[in-house]
Amino acid sequence: MAILTVLILMSALYSVTCQTSCVTGCTCELNRMTCLQLTAFPLPFITSATIVEIFLSSLPEIPPNAFKDVPNVENIYFRQVDIGVIRPCAFTSLGNRVSINMELCEIGTIEANAFRNIHVASTKEFSLSSSTISRIESYAFNNIQGFQLFRMHAVDVDLIQSFAMYKFSNIREFMMADMNITEMQSSAIEDFTNIRVMDIYHATFTYLECNTLEKLRSQMGSNFSFHSLDVNCDCGLVWLLDASQTGSGLRLEDIICNKPASLRHVHLRNLTSTDLCSSMSVPNCESPFPVPPNSCKRGDSAVNQLVSNVFIISLMCFSVNMFVY
């Protein structure tokens, strides 16, 4: 009788631990995990799925190393998700086969190193669309390599800090389009190499600080274009007008004043520095010096504990099989 009881208990344990691998709050089918109405990011987030979808959820944060237990993931989707903070190194543990898509999301802060050291194959994409972001901190996107397309589309952003997008390389196309940006600080996009095409267009800037567009133009050459922009034509934009007139190759294609009312719908190229700044002093246009934060760590202790737990479960499953057969 005692042996029978042990067998029943171990068989039940087998059915729970060995046959069920889906995260609480999610459903799993074949290679797809779909999570709905989450109120916190589940940890440990263990799955063998290649497609991970999080829909209609409210996440206070995406924590560091959030995807360290998703070894086979190739596509990550966030749709209609409120995210308070994306923490440093949240996506660092991803492999080189992953595409990331975030759509209809409301994001508070993307912190420094949130997307750091993501190196993927040239067929993968990063897409952030139809969303709102309060703040993209310096080095939020740091050392990004290999995407076929890196796209921000129809996104409203309150603040993009200096060096928010730093050290991008080997990307086929970088695109920012149909965006409303309240403030983009000096050198917000910096140190891009081997980018085949870079387009910034159909965007509205309230404050567009210096040392971003002209540096991109010098780095990218004819592969860089920005056009169809609405801007606040005041003293803070004298740098852009001056840069376009110094033989730098920076052209003002459909850069139109949105503010002040007296210059509304006027093309920037038809103005002079005096038109922009008749009474106030022109702000200094100095290049900030990049100081990237420390590298990401993968949380070895958590990984070791996970390996230990998996080993124990596997051993128990093996023992059940021995009894059953």
Residue pairs with C-beta under 8 A, 6 or more apart in sequence:
6 323
7 323
7 324
10 316
10 319
10 320
10 323
11 320
11 324
13 316
13 320
14 316
14 317
14 320
14 321
17 313
17 316
17 317
18 313
18 316
18 317
18 320
21 28
21 46
21 47
21 48
22 28
22 33
22 47
23 33
23 35
23 42
23 45
23 46
23 47
24 42
25 35
25 36
25 37
25 38
25 42
26 33
26 34
26 35
26 36
26 42
26 47
27 33
27 34
27 35
27 36
28 34
28 47
28 49
31 49
31 50
31 51
32 49
32 50
32 51
32 53
33 47
33 49
33 51
33 52
33 53
34 53
34 55
35 42
35 52
35 53
35 54
35 55
35 57
36 55
36 56
36 57
37 56
37 57
38 54
38 57
38 58
38 59
39 57
39 58
39 59
40 59
40 60
41 59
41 61
41 62
41 63
41 66
43 63
43 66
44 69
44 302
44 306
45 66
45 67
45 69
45 70
46 69
46 70
46 306
47 69
47 70
47 73
48 71
48 72
49 70
49 72
49 73
50 72
50 73
50 74
50 75
51 73
51 74
51 75
51 77
52 67
52 70
52 73
52 75
52 76
52 77
53 77
53 79
54 77
54 78
54 79
54 81
55 77
55 78
55 79
55 80
55 81
56 79
56 80
56 81
57 80
57 81
57 82
58 81
58 82
59 81
59 82
59 83
59 84
60 84
60 85
61 83
61 84
61 85
61 86
61 87
62 83
62 85
62 86
62 87
62 90
62 91
62 114
63 87
63 90
64 87
64 88
64 89
64 90
64 92
64 296
64 299
65 89
65 90
65 92
65 93
65 296
65 298
65 299
65 302
66 90
66 91
66 93
67 73
67 76
67 90
67 91
67 93
67 94
68 93
68 298
68 299
68 302
68 303
69 306
70 94
71 95
73 94
73 95
73 97
73 98
74 97
74 98
74 99
75 98
75 99
75 101
76 94
76 98
76 99
76 100
76 101
77 101
77 102
77 103
78 101
78 102
78 103
78 105
79 101
79 102
79 103
79 104
79 105
80 103
80 104
80 105
81 102
81 105
81 106
82 105
82 106
83 105
83 106
83 107
83 108
84 108
84 109
85 108
85 109
85 111
86 107
86 109
86 110
86 111
86 114
86 115
86 140
87 111
87 114
88 111
88 112
88 113
88 114
88 116
88 293
88 296
89 113
89 114
89 116
89 296
89 297
90 114
90 115
91 100
91 114
91 115
91 116
91 118
92 113
92 116
92 117
92 118
92 296
92 298
93 298
94 118
94 120
96 119
96 120
96 121
96 146
97 120
97 121
97 124
98 118
98 120
98 124
99 120
99 124
99 125
99 126
99 127
100 125
100 126
100 127
101 125
101 126
101 127
102 127
102 128
102 129
102 131
103 127
103 128
103 129
103 130
103 131
104 129
104 130
104 131
105 128
105 131
105 132
106 131
106 132
107 131
107 132
107 133
107 134
108 133
108 134
108 135
109 134
109 135
109 136
109 137
110 133
110 135
110 136
110 137
110 140
110 141
111 137
111 140
112 137
112 138
112 139
112 140
112 142
112 293
113 139
113 140
113 142
113 293
113 296
114 137
114 140
114 141
115 140
115 141
115 142
115 144
116 139
116 141
116 142
116 143
116 295
116 296
117 142
117 143
117 295
117 296
118 126
118 143
118 144
118 145
119 143
119 144
119 145
119 146
120 145
120 146
120 147
121 146
122 146
122 147
122 148
122 170
122 172
123 148
124 146
124 147
124 148
125 147
125 148
125 149
125 150
125 151
126 144
126 147
126 149
126 150
126 151
127 149
127 151
127 153
128 151
128 152
128 153
128 155
129 151
129 152
129 153
129 154
129 155
130 153
130 154
130 155
131 154
131 155
131 156
132 155
132 156
132 157
133 155
133 156
133 157
133 158
134 157
134 158
134 159
135 158
135 159
135 161
136 157
136 159
136 160
136 161
136 164
137 161
137 164
138 161
138 162
138 163
138 164
138 166
139 163
139 164
139 166
139 292
139 293
140 161
140 164
140 165
141 164
141 165
141 166
141 168
142 166
142 167
142 292
142 293
143 166
143 167
144 150
144 165
144 167
144 168
144 169
144 171
145 168
145 169
145 170
145 171
146 170
146 171
147 171
147 172
148 171
148 172
148 173
149 171
149 172
149 173
149 175
150 168
150 171
150 173
150 174
150 175
151 173
151 174
151 175
151 176
151 177
152 175
152 176
152 177
152 179
153 175
153 176
153 177
153 178
153 179
154 177
154 178
154 179
155 179
155 180
156 179
156 180
156 181
157 179
157 180
157 181
157 182
158 182
158 183
159 182
159 183
159 185
160 181
160 183
160 184
160 185
160 188
161 185
161 188
162 185
162 186
162 187
162 188
162 190
162 288
163 187
163 188
163 190
163 288
163 290
163 292
164 185
164 188
164 189
165 188
165 189
165 190
166 190
166 191
166 290
166 292
167 190
167 191
167 192
168 174
168 191
168 192
168 193
168 195
169 192
169 193
169 194
169 195
170 193
170 194
171 194
171 195
171 196
172 195
172 196
172 197
173 195
173 196
173 197
173 198
173 199
174 192
174 195
174 197
174 198
174 199
175 197
175 198
175 199
175 200
176 199
176 200
176 201
176 203
177 199
177 200
177 201
177 202
177 203
178 202
178 203
179 202
179 203
179 204
180 203
180 204
181 203
181 204
181 205
181 206
181 208
182 206
182 207
183 206
183 207
183 209
184 205
184 207
184 208
184 209
184 212
185 209
186 209
186 210
186 211
186 212
186 285
186 286
186 287
186 288
187 211
187 212
187 215
187 287
187 288
187 290
188 209
188 212
189 212
189 216
190 212
190 215
190 290
191 219
191 290
192 198
192 216
192 219
192 220
193 219
195 220
195 223
196 223
197 223
198 216
198 220
198 223
198 224
198 225
199 225
199 226
200 213
200 225
200 226
200 229
201 225
201 226
201 227
201 228
201 229
202 228
202 229
203 228
203 229
203 230
204 229
204 230
204 231
204 258
205 229
205 230
205 231
205 232
206 232
206 259
207 232
207 236
208 231
208 232
208 236
208 237
208 240
209 236
210 239
210 240
210 285
211 239
211 285
211 286
211 287
211 288
213 226
213 240
213 243
213 250
214 239
214 240
214 243
214 248
214 250
216 224
217 224
217 248
217 249
217 250
218 248
218 249
221 249
225 253
226 253
227 253
227 254
227 255
228 253
228 254
229 254
229 255
229 256
230 256
230 257
230 258
231 237
231 240
231 255
231 256
231 257
231 258
231 268
232 257
232 258
232 259
232 260
233 257
233 258
233 259
233 260
233 263
233 266
233 268
233 271
233 275
233 276
234 259
234 260
234 276
234 277
234 280
235 276
235 277
235 280
235 281
235 282
235 283
236 283
237 268
237 276
238 273
238 276
238 277
238 282
239 282
239 285
240 250
240 252
240 255
240 268
241 252
241 268
241 271
241 272
241 273
241 276
242 273
243 250
244 250
244 251
244 252
244 269
252 267
252 268
252 269
254 267
255 267
255 268
255 269
256 265
256 266
256 267
256 268
257 263
257 264
257 265
257 266
257 267
257 268
257 271
258 264
263 271
263 275
273 282
